[in-house]
Amino acid sequence: MGKRTEHWISLFAALAARPDVSFTILAADVSDTTRRDLDRLSQRWSRLRCHVVPHRWSEDRTGHMASVLFPRDSLRALARDQPPDVIHVIGEAAYLSTWQILRLRRRYWPDVPVTLYAAQNVVIRFPLPFPLIERYAYRAVDHIFPITPAALNVLRVKGYRGRASLVPLGVDTLAFQPAATTAPRPFTAGFVGRLEPHKGIGDLLCAAELLDCDLLVVGDGSMRADVELAAARRPGRVTLRGWADHGALPGLLARMDALVLPSIELVQRNVVPWIGIPLREQFGRVLVEAMACGVPVVGSDVGEIPWVIGSAGLTFPAHNATALADQLGRLRDDPALARDLAVRGLTRAATEFGWDRIGEQMCRIWAGEAGLAGPAGDVRPIRDRVGAGEQIGTGRHAAASLARQGTLPAAADLARWPSP
């Protein structure tokens, strides 16, 4: 997730807007921006409660998000609350924090179903004890939500045989919309994300120079100096904008004629030197954000980029700057193609990736797991349960639970939950 946690905030907002859901988020080590967003949501929606606690271990200390641990005191405090109807963990099966939540459920809420997020699209063999934790999670969870077909395949290859439903990452289609008007400008390619080697920044800079088009880069990272050098070499043609507030992204995307995600695959060795972890694009959220804004998208053929794009954009062979320049040239020189892809992207974003639709899907699965769905799939209200558990993985972690709100005041018992 890196610097960007706004997609989870958007999901929480979509869930909080539902009158039949109440939930609690337990978060550790989130950024100041994320903390403010969570506070804003909890102030707006009485059915949402959020508690940010310190972590015991962090990704910065150990080199990988799988090693993050929550403080035991915080989990014990959570256990004193009423049982939730369902626990949802946003974090991979091998994470220590996932193991903590599953142990909490086994000890205090053994009858509460657990669902789990899964994004890994590469079969990774972690060192001990992580494989043991992973196998334990596969036996303990009731339903897993892989975000792509490749993530589902990894689950099956690793031995998970339980229930699974494809639940992609989404976009807030109310916040991300096409601009009303656009001023005339030179053809501009754009990038939003981390300025790191595996994102293909070098190929993007080269392709923009080959095509002689303008380039707008939004983000930061270890390759910032490379972008600054390109901007100095092509003054006025390359613009670097640091991390942007989520609310500013639609306006920045509106300044692009094409959003590019030129990721390549690299092997990361930041846990122990003899274990390589492939960095292969797991989703590419900015693609669906650009689609929702009516901006044509171009992506490499790495990881899940082609699946996310579908027929709503163009792809090219990874690490091939010439091929990327050719695809951008097609969009620049063929306005009809650009318009067609923009319309396709808008449709795909609205029908496949809108958080409101995804939230509805998740709630129906949760209701079924908790035995709250009627014969026709309608949700039966429950009277007095509140939630507990969802983990935000990749560097900024959280655990929370979601439950159906009943006829009693939602989350009334959460007032007993001590502030961290």
C-alpha positions as a Markdown table, in Angstrom:
| # | Residue | x | y | z |
|---|---|---|---|---|
| 1 | Met | 0.0 | 0.0 | 0.0 |
| 2 | Gly | 2.9 | 2.3 | 0.5 |
| 3 | Lys | 1.9 | 5.9 | 0.9 |
| 4 | Arg | -1.6 | 5.3 | -0.3 |
| 5 | Thr | -4.3 | 4.0 | 2.1 |
| 6 | Glu | -7.2 | 6.0 | 0.7 |
| 7 | His | -8.8 | 3.0 | -1.1 |
| 8 | Trp | -9.6 | 1.4 | 2.3 |
| 9 | Ile | -11.0 | 4.7 | 3.5 |
| 10 | Ser | -13.3 | 4.7 | 0.5 |
| 11 | Leu | -14.4 | 1.2 | 1.2 |
| 12 | Phe | -15.1 | 2.1 | 4.8 |
| 13 | Ala | -17.1 | 5.1 | 3.7 |
| 14 | Ala | -19.2 | 3.0 | 1.4 |
| 15 | Leu | -19.9 | 0.5 | 4.1 |
| 16 | Ala | -20.6 | 3.2 | 6.7 |
| 17 | Ala | -23.2 | 4.7 | 4.4 |
| 18 | Arg | -25.2 | 1.5 | 4.6 |
| 19 | Pro | -27.9 | 1.7 | 7.3 |
| 20 | Asp | -27.7 | -2.0 | 7.9 |
| 21 | Val | -24.0 | -2.2 | 8.8 |
| 22 | Ser | -22.0 | -1.2 | 11.9 |
| 23 | Phe | -18.4 | -1.9 | 12.4 |
| 24 | Thr | -15.2 | -1.3 | 14.3 |
| 25 | Ile | -11.8 | -0.7 | 12.9 |
| 26 | Leu | -8.7 | -1.6 | 15.0 |
| 27 | Ala | -5.7 | 0.1 | 13.3 |
| 28 | Ala | -2.0 | 0.2 | 14.1 |
| 29 | Asp | 0.8 | 2.5 | 12.8 |
| 30 | Val | -1.3 | 4.4 | 10.3 |
| 31 | Ser | -0.1 | 7.6 | 8.7 |
| 32 | Asp | -1.4 | 11.0 | 10.0 |
| 33 | Thr | -3.4 | 11.4 | 6.9 |
| 34 | Thr | -5.1 | 8.0 | 7.4 |
| 35 | Arg | -5.7 | 8.8 | 11.0 |
| 36 | Arg | -7.5 | 12.1 | 10.1 |
| 37 | Asp | -9.5 | 10.3 | 7.5 |
| 38 | Leu | -10.6 | 7.6 | 10.0 |
| 39 | Asp | -11.5 | 10.3 | 12.5 |
| 40 | Arg | -13.5 | 12.1 | 9.9 |
| 41 | Leu | -15.5 | 9.0 | 9.0 |
| 42 | Ser | -16.2 | 8.1 | 12.7 |
| 43 | Gln | -17.4 | 11.6 | 13.4 |
| 44 | Arg | -19.7 | 11.5 | 10.4 |
| 45 | Trp | -21.1 | 7.9 | 10.9 |
| 46 | Ser | -22.2 | 6.8 | 14.3 |
| 47 | Arg | -22.1 | 3.2 | 13.1 |
| 48 | Leu | -18.3 | 3.3 | 12.6 |
| 49 | Arg | -15.8 | 3.1 | 15.4 |
| 50 | Cys | -12.1 | 3.4 | 14.9 |
| 51 | His | -9.2 | 2.8 | 17.4 |
| 52 | Val | -5.6 | 3.4 | 16.4 |
| 53 | Val | -3.1 | 1.6 | 18.6 |
| 54 | Pro | 0.7 | 1.4 | 18.5 |
| 55 | His | 2.3 | -1.7 | 16.9 |
| 56 | Arg | 4.8 | -4.1 | 18.6 |
| 57 | Trp | 6.7 | -4.8 | 15.4 |
| 58 | Ser | 6.6 | -2.8 | 12.2 |
| 59 | Glu | 7.6 | -3.3 | 8.5 |
| 60 | Asp | 10.3 | -0.6 | 8.9 |
| 61 | Arg | 11.9 | -2.7 | 11.6 |
| 62 | Thr | 11.7 | -6.1 | 10.0 |
| 63 | Gly | 11.6 | -5.5 | 6.3 |
| 64 | His | 8.2 | -7.0 | 5.6 |
| 65 | Met | 4.6 | -6.4 | 6.5 |
| 66 | Ala | 4.1 | -10.0 | 7.4 |
| 67 | Ser | 5.9 | -9.5 | 10.7 |
| 68 | Val | 3.7 | -6.7 | 12.1 |
| 69 | Leu | 2.1 | -7.4 | 15.5 |
| 70 | Phe | -0.6 | -5.7 | 17.4 |
| 71 | Pro | -0.2 | -5.0 | 21.1 |
| 72 | Arg | -1.8 | -7.8 | 23.2 |
| 73 | Asp | -3.5 | -5.3 | 25.5 |
| 74 | Ser | -5.4 | -3.8 | 22.6 |
| 75 | Leu | -6.6 | -7.3 | 21.5 |
| 76 | Arg | -7.7 | -8.2 | 25.0 |
| 77 | Ala | -9.6 | -4.9 | 25.2 |
| 78 | Leu | -11.3 | -5.8 | 22.0 |
| 79 | Ala | -12.2 | -9.3 | 23.4 |
| 80 | Arg | -14.2 | -7.7 | 26.2 |
| 81 | Asp | -16.7 | -6.3 | 23.7 |
| 82 | Gln | -19.7 | -8.2 | 22.5 |
| 83 | Pro | -18.9 | -10.8 | 19.8 |
| 84 | Pro | -19.2 | -9.4 | 16.2 |
| 85 | Asp | -21.2 | -11.2 | 13.6 |
| 86 | Val | -18.2 | -11.6 | 11.3 |
| 87 | Ile | -14.5 | -10.8 | 11.4 |
| 88 | His | -12.8 | -9.6 | 8.2 |
| 89 | Val | -9.0 | -9.5 | 8.0 |
| 90 | Ile | -7.4 | -7.4 | 5.3 |
| 91 | Gly | -4.0 | -9.0 | 5.4 |
| 92 | Glu | -2.5 | -12.2 | 3.9 |
| 93 | Ala | -2.8 | -15.6 | 5.5 |
| 94 | Ala | 0.9 | -15.7 | 6.5 |
| 95 | Tyr | 0.9 | -12.5 | 8.5 |
| 96 | Leu | 1.6 | -12.5 | 12.2 |
| 97 | Ser | -1.3 | -10.1 | 12.7 |
| 98 | Thr | -3.7 | -12.5 | 10.9 |
| 99 | Trp | -2.5 | -15.2 | 13.3 |
| 100 | Gln | -3.2 | -12.9 | 16.3 |
| 101 | Ile | -6.8 | -12.2 | 15.1 |
| 102 | Leu | -7.5 | -15.9 | 14.5 |
| 103 | Arg | -6.2 | -16.8 | 18.0 |
| 104 | Leu | -8.4 | -14.1 | 19.4 |
| 105 | Arg | -11.4 | -15.5 | 17.6 |
| 106 | Arg | -10.6 | -19.1 | 18.7 |
| 107 | Arg | -10.3 | -18.1 | 22.4 |
| 108 | Tyr | -13.1 | -15.6 | 22.8 |
| 109 | Trp | -15.5 | -15.9 | 19.8 |
| 110 | Pro | -15.1 | -19.5 | 18.5 |
| 111 | Asp | -18.5 | -19.4 | 16.6 |
| 112 | Val | -17.8 | -16.1 | 14.8 |
| 113 | Pro | -17.0 | -16.6 | 11.1 |
| 114 | Val | -13.8 | -15.1 | 9.6 |
| 115 | Thr | -13.2 | -13.8 | 6.1 |
| 116 | Leu | -9.8 | -12.9 | 4.7 |
| 117 | Tyr | -8.3 | -10.6 | 2.1 |
| 118 | Ala | -5.8 | -12.1 | -0.4 |
| 119 | Ala | -3.7 | -10.2 | -3.0 |
| 120 | Gln | -0.6 | -12.4 | -3.6 |
| 121 | Asn | -0.4 | -13.3 | -7.3 |
| 122 | Val | 3.0 | -15.1 | -6.9 |
| 123 | Val | 3.6 | -18.3 | -4.9 |
| 124 | Ile | 6.0 | -17.1 | -2.2 |
| 125 | Arg | 7.6 | -19.5 | 0.1 |
| 126 | Phe | 8.3 | -17.6 | 3.4 |
| 127 | Pro | 10.8 | -18.8 | 6.0 |
| 128 | Leu | 9.5 | -20.4 | 9.2 |
| 129 | Pro | 7.3 | -19.8 | 11.1 |
| 130 | Phe | 5.2 | -18.1 | 8.3 |
| 131 | Pro | 4.3 | -21.2 | 6.4 |
| 132 | Leu | 2.9 | -22.7 | 9.6 |
| 133 | Ile | 0.9 | -19.6 | 10.2 |
| 134 | Glu | -0.4 | -19.6 | 6.6 |
| 135 | Arg | -1.6 | -23.3 | 6.8 |
| 136 | Tyr | -3.2 | -22.5 | 10.1 |
| 137 | Ala | -5.1 | -19.6 | 8.6 |
| 138 | Tyr | -6.3 | -21.7 | 5.6 |
| 139 | Arg | -7.8 | -24.2 | 8.1 |
| 140 | Ala | -9.3 | -21.5 | 10.4 |
| 141 | Val | -10.9 | -19.0 | 8.0 |
| 142 | Asp | -14.4 | -19.5 | 6.6 |
| 143 | His | -14.2 | -17.5 | 3.3 |
| 144 | Ile | -11.3 | -15.8 | 1.4 |
| 145 | Phe | -11.7 | -12.7 | -0.9 |
| 146 | Pro | -8.9 | -12.9 | -3.5 |
| 147 | Ile | -8.7 | -9.6 | -5.4 |
| 148 | Thr | -7.9 | -11.1 | -8.8 |
| 149 | Pro | -8.1 | -14.6 | -10.5 |
| 150 | Ala | -4.3 | -14.9 | -10.1 |
| 151 | Ala | -4.7 | -14.4 | -6.4 |
| 152 | Leu | -7.3 | -17.2 | -6.3 |
| 153 | Asn | -5.0 | -19.5 | -8.2 |
| 154 | Val | -2.2 | -18.9 | -5.7 |
| 155 | Leu | -4.5 | -19.8 | -2.8 |
| 156 | Arg | -5.4 | -23.1 | -4.5 |
| 157 | Val | -1.7 | -23.9 | -5.4 |
| 158 | Lys | -0.8 | -23.3 | -1.7 |
| 159 | Gly | -3.5 | -25.7 | -0.6 |
| 160 | Tyr | -6.5 | -23.6 | 0.4 |
| 161 | Arg | -9.7 | -25.6 | -0.4 |
| 162 | Gly | -12.3 | -23.5 | 1.3 |
| 163 | Arg | -14.8 | -21.0 | 0.0 |
| 164 | Ala | -13.5 | -18.1 | -2.0 |
| 165 | Ser | -15.1 | -15.2 | -3.9 |
| 166 | Leu | -13.4 | -12.7 | -6.3 |
| 167 | Val | -13.6 | -9.3 | -4.6 |
| 168 | Pro | -11.5 | -6.7 | -6.4 |
| 169 | Leu | -10.2 | -3.4 | -5.1 |
| 170 | Gly | -12.5 | -0.5 | -6.1 |
| 171 | Val | -12.9 | 3.1 | -6.7 |
| 172 | Asp | -15.2 | 5.8 | -5.3 |
| 173 | Thr | -17.1 | 6.7 | -8.5 |
| 174 | Leu | -18.6 | 9.8 | -6.9 |
| 175 | Ala | -15.2 | 11.3 | -6.2 |
| 176 | Phe | -13.6 | 10.1 | -9.4 |
| 177 | Gln | -15.6 | 11.4 | -12.3 |
| 178 | Pro | -14.7 | 12.9 | -15.7 |
| 179 | Ala | -13.9 | 16.6 | -15.7 |
| 180 | Ala | -16.6 | 18.9 | -16.9 |
| 181 | Thr | -14.2 | 20.7 | -19.3 |
| 182 | Thr | -10.6 | 20.4 | -20.2 |
| 183 | Ala | -8.4 | 23.2 | -21.5 |
| 184 | Pro | -6.5 | 22.7 | -24.8 |
| 185 | Arg | -3.0 | 21.3 | -24.1 |
| 186 | Pro | -0.2 | 19.2 | -25.6 |
| 187 | Phe | -0.7 | 15.5 | -25.4 |
| 188 | Thr | 0.2 | 14.5 | -21.8 |
| 189 | Ala | 1.0 | 11.1 | -20.4 |
| 190 | Gly | 0.7 | 10.7 | -16.7 |
| 191 | Phe | 1.8 | 8.4 | -13.8 |
| 192 | Val | 0.6 | 8.2 | -10.2 |
| 193 | Gly | 2.4 | 6.1 | -7.6 |
| 194 | Arg | 5.7 | 5.2 | -6.1 |
| 195 | Leu | 8.8 | 6.3 | -8.0 |
| 196 | Glu | 10.6 | 3.0 | -7.6 |
| 197 | Pro | 12.4 | 0.8 | -10.2 |
| 198 | His | 9.7 | -1.9 | -10.2 |
| 199 | Lys | 7.1 | 0.7 | -11.3 |
| 200 | Gly | 9.0 | 1.1 | -14.6 |
| 201 | Ile | 9.8 | 4.8 | -14.1 |
| 202 | Gly | 12.9 | 4.6 | -16.4 |
| 203 | Asp | 10.9 | 3.1 | -19.3 |
| 204 | Leu | 8.2 | 5.8 | -18.9 |
| 205 | Leu | 10.8 | 8.6 | -19.0 |
| 206 | Cys | 12.4 | 7.1 | -22.1 |
| 207 | Ala | 9.0 | 6.6 | -23.9 |
| 208 | Ala | 7.9 | 10.2 | -23.2 |
| 209 | Glu | 11.1 | 11.4 | -24.7 |
| 210 | Leu | 10.9 | 9.1 | -27.7 |
| 211 | Leu | 7.3 | 10.3 | -28.4 |
| 212 | Asp | 8.2 | 13.9 | -27.5 |
| 213 | Cys | 5.1 | 14.2 | -25.4 |
| 214 | Asp | 4.5 | 16.0 | -22.1 |
| 215 | Leu | 4.7 | 14.0 | -18.9 |
| 216 | Leu | 3.0 | 14.6 | -15.5 |
| 217 | Val | 4.4 | 12.4 | -12.6 |
| 218 | Val | 2.6 | 12.3 | -9.3 |
| 219 | Gly | 4.3 | 10.5 | -6.4 |
| 220 | Asp | 7.7 | 10.1 | -4.7 |
| 221 | Gly | 10.3 | 7.5 | -4.1 |
| 222 | Ser | 13.9 | 6.5 | -4.7 |
| 223 | Met | 13.8 | 7.5 | -8.4 |
| 224 | Arg | 12.7 | 11.0 | -7.8 |
| 225 | Ala | 16.1 | 12.3 | -8.8 |
| 226 | Asp | 15.7 | 10.5 | -12.2 |
| 227 | Val | 12.4 | 12.4 | -12.8 |
| 228 | Glu | 14.0 | 15.7 | -11.7 |
| 229 | Leu | 16.8 | 15.1 | -14.2 |
| 230 | Ala | 14.4 | 14.5 | -17.0 |
| 231 | Ala | 12.5 | 17.6 | -16.0 |
| 232 | Ala | 15.7 | 19.6 | -16.2 |
| 233 | Arg | 16.6 | 18.1 | -19.6 |
| 234 | Arg | 13.1 | 18.8 | -21.0 |
| 235 | Pro | 12.0 | 22.0 | -19.2 |
| 236 | Gly | 8.3 | 22.6 | -19.3 |
| 237 | Arg | 7.7 | 19.2 | -20.7 |
| 238 | Val | 8.1 | 17.0 | -17.6 |
| 239 | Thr | 6.3 | 18.0 | -14.4 |
| 240 | Leu | 6.9 | 16.3 | -11.0 |
| 241 | Arg | 4.2 | 16.6 | -8.4 |
| 242 | Gly | 4.8 | 14.9 | -5.0 |
| 243 | Trp | 2.3 | 12.9 | -3.1 |
| 244 | Ala | -1.1 | 14.4 | -3.7 |
| 245 | Asp | -4.1 | 14.4 | -1.4 |
| 246 | His | -6.7 | 11.8 | -2.5 |
| 247 | Gly | -9.2 | 14.6 | -3.2 |
| 248 | Ala | -6.7 | 16.3 | -5.6 |
| 249 | Leu | -6.2 | 13.2 | -7.7 |
| 250 | Pro | -9.3 | 13.5 | -10.0 |
| 251 | Gly | -8.1 | 17.0 | -10.9 |
| 252 | Leu | -4.6 | 15.8 | -11.6 |
| 253 | Leu | -5.9 | 12.8 | -13.7 |
| 254 | Ala | -8.0 | 15.3 | -15.7 |
| 255 | Arg | -4.7 | 16.9 | -16.9 |
| 256 | Met | -3.6 | 13.6 | -18.5 |
| 257 | Asp | -4.5 | 12.3 | -21.9 |
| 258 | Ala | -3.4 | 8.8 | -20.8 |
| 259 | Leu | -2.6 | 7.2 | -17.5 |
| 260 | Val | 0.4 | 4.9 | -17.7 |
| 261 | Leu | 1.3 | 2.0 | -15.4 |
| 262 | Pro | 4.6 | 0.7 | -16.9 |
| 263 | Ser | 5.5 | -1.8 | -14.1 |
| 264 | Ile | 8.2 | -4.4 | -14.5 |
| 265 | Glu | 8.9 | -7.5 | -12.4 |
| 266 | Leu | 11.8 | -7.4 | -9.9 |
| 267 | Val | 13.0 | -9.6 | -7.1 |
| 268 | Gln | 13.0 | -8.1 | -3.6 |
| 269 | Arg | 15.4 | -9.3 | -0.9 |
| 270 | Asn | 14.6 | -7.2 | 2.1 |
| 271 | Val | 13.7 | -9.9 | 4.6 |
| 272 | Val | 16.6 | -12.3 | 4.4 |
| 273 | Pro | 19.1 | -12.1 | 1.5 |
| 274 | Trp | 18.7 | -15.7 | 0.4 |
| 275 | Ile | 14.9 | -15.4 | -0.1 |
| 276 | Gly | 13.7 | -13.5 | -3.1 |
| 277 | Ile | 10.2 | -12.0 | -3.2 |
| 278 | Pro | 9.0 | -11.2 | -6.7 |
| 279 | Leu | 7.5 | -7.8 | -7.1 |
| 280 | Arg | 4.7 | -8.3 | -9.6 |
| 281 | Glu | 1.9 | -5.8 | -9.8 |
| 282 | Gln | -0.9 | -7.2 | -7.8 |
| 283 | Phe | -3.7 | -4.9 | -9.0 |
| 284 | Gly | -2.9 | -1.2 | -10.0 |
| 285 | Arg | -5.6 | 0.8 | -8.2 |
| 286 | Val | -4.8 | 4.0 | -10.2 |
| 287 | Leu | -5.9 | 2.2 | -13.4 |
| 288 | Val | -9.5 | 2.1 | -12.2 |
| 289 | Glu | -9.3 | 5.6 | -10.7 |
| 290 | Ala | -8.3 | 6.9 | -14.2 |
| 291 | Met | -11.0 | 4.8 | -15.9 |
| 292 | Ala | -13.6 | 6.4 | -13.6 |
| 293 | Cys | -12.3 | 9.8 | -14.7 |
| 294 | Gly | -12.6 | 9.0 | -18.3 |
| 295 | Val | -8.9 | 8.9 | -18.9 |
| 296 | Pro | -7.6 | 6.1 | -21.3 |
| 297 | Val | -5.1 | 3.8 | -19.6 |
| 298 | Val | -1.9 | 2.1 | -20.8 |
| 299 | Gly | -0.2 | -0.6 | -18.8 |
| 300 | Ser | 2.5 | -3.2 | -19.1 |
| 301 | Asp | 1.8 | -6.9 | -19.3 |
| 302 | Val | 3.1 | -7.5 | -15.8 |
| 303 | Gly | 1.1 | -9.1 | -13.1 |
| 304 | Glu | -2.6 | -8.2 | -12.9 |
| 305 | Ile | -2.4 | -5.1 | -15.1 |
| 306 | Pro | -3.9 | -6.7 | -18.2 |
| 307 | Trp | -6.8 | -8.3 | -16.2 |
| 308 | Val | -7.6 | -4.9 | -14.5 |
| 309 | Ile | -7.5 | -3.1 | -17.9 |
| 310 | Gly | -9.5 | -5.7 | -19.8 |
| 311 | Ser | -10.7 | -4.3 | -23.1 |
| 312 | Ala | -10.8 | -0.7 | -21.6 |
| 313 | Gly | -7.1 | 0.2 | -22.4 |
| 314 | Leu | -3.9 | -0.7 | -24.2 |
| 315 | Thr | -1.0 | -2.9 | -23.0 |
| 316 | Phe | 2.6 | -3.3 | -24.1 |
| 317 | Pro | 5.5 | -5.7 | -23.3 |
| 318 | Ala | 7.1 | -4.7 | -20.0 |
| 319 | His | 10.5 | -3.1 | -20.1 |
| 320 | Asn | 9.9 | -2.0 | -23.7 |
| 321 | Ala | 10.0 | 1.8 | -23.9 |
| 322 | Thr | 9.6 | 1.8 | -27.7 |
| 323 | Ala | 6.4 | -0.3 | -27.5 |
| 324 | Leu | 5.1 | 2.0 | -24.8 |
| 325 | Ala | 5.8 | 5.1 | -27.0 |
| 326 | Asp | 4.0 | 3.4 | -29.8 |
| 327 | Gln | 0.8 | 2.8 | -27.7 |
| 328 | Leu | 0.9 | 6.4 | -26.5 |
| 329 | Gly | 1.3 | 7.5 | -30.1 |
| 330 | Arg | -1.8 | 5.6 | -31.1 |
| 331 | Leu | -3.8 | 7.5 | -28.5 |
| 332 | Arg | -2.3 | 10.8 | -29.5 |
| 333 | Asp | -2.9 | 10.3 | -33.2 |
| 334 | Asp | -6.3 | 8.6 | -33.1 |
| 335 | Pro | -8.9 | 10.6 | -31.1 |
| 336 | Ala | -11.6 | 8.1 | -32.0 |
| 337 | Leu | -9.7 | 5.3 | -30.3 |
| 338 | Ala | -9.0 | 7.5 | -27.3 |
| 339 | Arg | -12.7 | 8.4 | -26.9 |
| 340 | Asp | -13.7 | 4.7 | -27.3 |
| 341 | Leu | -11.3 | 3.6 | -24.6 |
| 342 | Ala | -12.4 | 6.4 | -22.3 |
| 343 | Val | -16.1 | 5.2 | -22.6 |
| 344 | Arg | -15.0 | 1.6 | -22.1 |
| 345 | Gly | -13.1 | 2.6 | -19.0 |
| 346 | Leu | -16.0 | 4.5 | -17.5 |
| 347 | Thr | -18.3 | 1.5 | -18.0 |
| 348 | Arg | -15.8 | -0.9 | -16.6 |
| 349 | Ala | -15.1 | 1.3 | -13.5 |
| 350 | Ala | -18.8 | 1.7 | -12.8 |
| 351 | Thr | -19.9 | -1.9 | -13.3 |
| 352 | Glu | -16.9 | -3.8 | -12.1 |
| 353 | Phe | -15.0 | -1.7 | -9.6 |
| 354 | Gly | -17.4 | 0.8 | -7.9 |
| 355 | Trp | -17.0 | 0.5 | -4.1 |
| 356 | Asp | -20.7 | 0.6 | -3.6 |
| 357 | Arg | -21.2 | -2.5 | -5.7 |
| 358 | Ile | -18.2 | -4.2 | -4.1 |
| 359 | Gly | -19.5 | -3.3 | -0.6 |
| 360 | Glu | -22.8 | -4.8 | -1.5 |
| 361 | Gln | -21.1 | -8.0 | -2.6 |
| 362 | Met | -19.1 | -8.2 | 0.6 |
| 363 | Cys | -22.1 | -7.6 | 2.8 |
| 364 | Arg | -24.0 | -10.4 | 1.2 |
| 365 | Ile | -21.2 | -12.8 | 1.7 |
| 366 | Trp | -20.8 | -11.8 | 5.3 |
| 367 | Ala | -24.5 | -12.1 | 5.9 |
| 368 | Gly | -24.4 | -15.6 | 4.4 |
| 369 | Glu | -21.5 | -16.6 | 6.6 |
| 370 | Ala | -23.1 | -15.3 | 9.7 |
| 371 | Gly | -26.5 | -17.0 | 8.9 |
| 372 | Leu | -28.3 | -13.7 | 8.4 |
| 373 | Ala | -29.4 | -14.1 | 4.8 |
| 374 | Gly | -33.0 | -15.2 | 4.1 |
| 375 | Pro | -34.0 | -17.7 | 1.3 |
| 376 | Ala | -34.0 | -15.0 | -1.3 |
| 377 | Gly | -30.7 | -13.5 | -0.2 |
| 378 | Asp | -32.2 | -10.7 | 1.8 |
| 379 | Val | -30.4 | -9.7 | 4.9 |
| 380 | Arg | -32.1 | -10.4 | 8.3 |
| 381 | Pro | -31.4 | -7.7 | 10.9 |
| 382 | Ile | -29.8 | -8.7 | 14.1 |
| 383 | Arg | -30.5 | -6.9 | 17.4 |
| 384 | Asp | -27.4 | -6.3 | 19.4 |
| 385 | Arg | -24.2 | -7.4 | 17.8 |
| 386 | Val | -21.4 | -5.0 | 16.9 |
| 387 | Gly | -18.2 | -5.6 | 15.0 |
| 388 | Ala | -14.5 | -6.2 | 15.4 |
| 389 | Gly | -11.7 | -6.8 | 12.8 |
| 390 | Glu | -10.2 | -5.7 | 9.4 |
| 391 | Gln | -6.5 | -5.4 | 8.8 |
| 392 | Ile | -4.9 | -2.9 | 6.5 |
| 393 | Gly | -1.7 | -4.6 | 5.4 |
| 394 | Thr | 1.4 | -3.3 | 3.6 |
| 395 | Gly | 3.0 | -1.0 | 6.0 |
| 396 | Arg | 0.0 | 0.6 | 7.7 |
| 397 | His | -1.9 | -2.0 | 9.5 |
| 398 | Ala | -5.4 | -2.3 | 10.9 |
| 399 | Ala | -7.8 | -4.9 | 12.2 |
| 400 | Ala | -11.5 | -4.4 | 12.4 |
| 401 | Ser | -14.8 | -6.3 | 12.3 |
| 402 | Leu | -18.0 | -5.7 | 10.6 |
| 403 | Ala | -21.5 | -6.7 | 11.6 |
| 404 | Arg | -25.0 | -6.2 | 10.6 |
| 405 | Gln | -26.8 | -3.4 | 12.5 |
| 406 | Gly | -30.1 | -4.4 | 14.1 |
| 407 | Thr | -33.0 | -2.7 | 15.6 |
| 408 | Leu | -31.0 | -1.6 | 18.7 |
| 409 | Pro | -28.7 | 1.4 | 18.3 |
| 410 | Ala | -25.8 | 0.5 | 16.2 |
| 411 | Ala | -22.5 | 0.1 | 18.0 |
| 412 | Ala | -24.0 | 1.1 | 21.3 |
| 413 | Asp | -21.7 | -1.1 | 23.3 |
| 414 | Leu | -18.6 | 0.3 | 21.7 |
| 415 | Ala | -18.7 | 3.1 | 24.2 |
| 416 | Arg | -17.2 | 0.6 | 26.6 |
| 417 | Trp | -14.2 | 0.0 | 24.3 |
| 418 | Pro | -11.3 | 1.9 | 25.9 |
| 419 | Ser | -9.4 | 4.5 | 24.0 |
| 420 | Pro | -5.8 | 3.4 | 23.2 |
